[in-house]
Amino acid sequence: MSESSICQARATVMIYDDGNKKWLPAGAGAQTFSRVQIYHNPSNNAFRIVGRKMQTDQQVVINCPIVRGLKYNQATPNFHQWRDARQVWGLNFGSKEDATLFANCMAHALEVLNSMADAGYATLPRPVSNGPSPEELEQQRRLEQQRSEQQERERQERERQEREWQERERQDRERQAAAGQETPGLVNITLLNYNTVQLNSSSYVTESFFFVCFLKVRTRCLRNKMLVKICWTV
């Protein structure tokens, strides 16, 4: 019987450069996602991992047998690694679901291999590369956690600023309504491509409200690196 795929996942395939202590993309060309599959040959209960880039040429970036004794390490929820006789392999999965599916298939393959009799089946040769140490793995985990926490803080800060702008805008409108003395003006906000953007579905605002809107638009433009032209005429 010929071998067949028992699972597949989307991931970038990496190899560990032990000399420079860093991960490099496997294969030639730019780093991109690959379709990584585990194949099973039922005639001899052999397993192997094959990865092909998800491009027209379908370049093979990994063709690695799974042998008894292989240690599959889930360094992070999305990054898993193991070593063979030549090097250390890493898979940076496109999603946690892909990572979980692949890890479960690897566990099944290793369970089958480790349950077989010793005679006639390969064991894992002594690796020539030590790969990342536990300290380096822990450092990678901490860096990923710090990036996640920083992104969350930035998101919360943006939401806080947005709430402050909305509250100031509401208070300014209330003051304008109480005063009832300012003359409405016509506001025209033009992006760099000169497409006019209307403000709150009405272009006629008071001078105080225009100042608040100007600050708000300026902040958003600086944040998104856009250029605008703002005109206010009575």
Long-range contacts (C-beta under 8 A, 24 or more apart in sequence): 1-41, 1-42, 1-43, 2-41, 3-39, 3-40, 3-41, 3-42, 3-46, 3-48, 4-39, 4-40, 5-37, 5-38, 5-39, 5-40, 6-38, 6-39, 6-40, 6-105, 6-108, 6-109, 7-37, 7-38, 7-101, 7-102, 7-104, 7-105, 8-35, 8-36, 8-37, 8-38, 9-35, 9-36, 9-37, 9-91, 9-93, 9-94, 9-98, 9-99, 9-101, 9-102, 10-34, 10-35, 10-36, 10-54, 10-93, 10-94, 10-95, 10-98, 11-36, 11-51, 11-91, 11-92, 11-93, 11-94, 11-98, 11-99, 11-102, 12-91, 12-92, 13-51, 13-61, 13-62, 13-89, 13-90, 13-91, 14-89, 14-90, 14-91, 14-92, 15-87, 15-88, 15-89, 15-90, 16-81, 16-87, 16-88, 16-89, 16-90, 16-129, 16-131, 16-132, 18-87, 18-88, 18-129, 18-130, 18-131, 21-132, 21-136, 23-90, 26-51, 26-61, 26-62, 26-89, 27-53, 27-59, 27-60, 27-61, 28-59, 29-53, 29-59, 33-94, 34-61, 34-62, 36-62, 36-91, 36-102, 38-66, 38-102, 38-105, 38-106, 38-109, 40-109, 45-112, 45-113, 45-116, 47-109, 47-112, 47-113, 49-89, 62-89, 64-89, 65-122, 66-106, 66-109, 66-110, 66-113, 67-113, 67-122, 67-123, 67-124, 68-110, 68-113, 68-114, 68-116, 68-121, 68-122, 68-123, 68-124, 69-114, 69-123, 69-124, 70-110, 70-124, 72-103, 72-106, 72-107, 72-110, 73-137, 74-99, 74-103, 75-132, 75-137, 75-140, 75-141, 76-140, 76-141, 76-144, 79-140, 80-106, 81-131, 81-132, 83-127, 83-129, 83-131, 84-124, 84-125, 84-127, 85-124, 85-125, 85-126, 85-127, 85-128, 86-127, 86-128, 86-129, 87-128, 87-129, 88-127, 88-129, 88-131, 88-132, 161-219, 165-212, 165-215, 165-216, 165-219, 168-212, 169-209, 169-212, 169-213, 169-216, 172-208, 172-209, 172-212, 173-209, 175-208, 176-206, 176-208, 176-209, 182-206, 182-207, 182-208, 183-207, 183-234, 184-234, 185-210, 185-232, 185-233, 185-234, 186-231, 186-232, 186-233, 186-234, 187-213, 187-230, 187-231, 187-232, 188-230, 188-231, 188-232, 189-217, 189-228, 189-229, 189-230, 190-228, 190-229, 190-230, 190-231, 191-226, 191-227, 191-228, 192-226, 192-227, 192-228, 207-232
